[in-house]
Amino acid sequence: MDINSCRSYATRENLKKNLAKLGLDKHRPIIVRNDQGRWTAIFGYTLSGYPNPATIAHMGYMVIN
């Protein structure tokens, strides 16, 4: 998955709202901007502590190992 194809938002606040809505805000997201200047999040596969990190990728966010 390329950072530019991940789910992204025009504002950092909108990204944070969506992460909270999905329950991902407590799983150590790294908040970044992509090449288009939009906000997205990257998660560490084991660092996130999420029970099934692959699910995060299915939600549209990047997961790295």
N, C-alpha and C positions, 0 to 999 in steps of 0.2 A: 504494500500500500504506500503510495506517495503522499507526502504531507499535504499536497495541494488537492488531493482527492478525499481528504478526511472531512467530516462534518465540521463546519466552521461558522462563525458568527461575526457580524459587523462590529460588535462591541464586546469588551471583556465582561461587562456586567451580564449581557445576554448569555454568554458562554457559562458563566458561573451559575446563573439561574437554571440552565439546562442540566448542568452537572448535578446540581442539588436535586432537581426533579427526578433524575435517573438514579440518585443515590450514589453517584460516583465522586462527589466532592470530598468524601472522607477517605478516598483510596489513593491519595498522593498524586494527583495529576500535575504534570509539568505543563504550565500554560505558556503557549508560544504564539507567534504570528506566522502565517504562511507567506508565500511569495506574493500573494495578492493583498497582503496587509490585513487579512481576516484572522480572528482569534480561534484557536483550537487547542486541544489538550493531547498530550502524549502520556501513556502509562507504562511503567515497567512491569514486565510479566510477573515476576515474583515480588517485586517491591510494592506493588499495589495492594497486596493482601486480599485481592478479590477472589472469591471461591472458584470462579471459572473465568480467568482473564480473557479467554477467547471470546467470551460474550461481549466484552468491551469493544472488541474489533467489530463485532456484528452490529453494535450500536453506532458505528461510524467513526470511532476514534482509533488512533494509532497505538499499537501495543508493541513495545520493543523488549528484547530479551537481554 
